[in-house]
């Protein structure tokens, strides 16, 4: 837990910023790419794989943080 203290948000505004960067910004990029890459099925499929892998990474990192901390 002491290793996490320097990177933990110090107030609610910083927490909201971290939430936006970790979850909302990749989702916005995903939806923008989804509409832009509709003509290119292979790139669209790669986008789905990348976003799915990112979400799995977030879930695993969150569960590991909860279990280890």
Secondary structure, 3 states (H helix, E strand, C coil): CCCCHHHCCCCHHHHHHHHHHHHHHHHHHHHHHHHHCCCCHHHHHHHHHHHHHHHHHHHHHHHHHHHHC
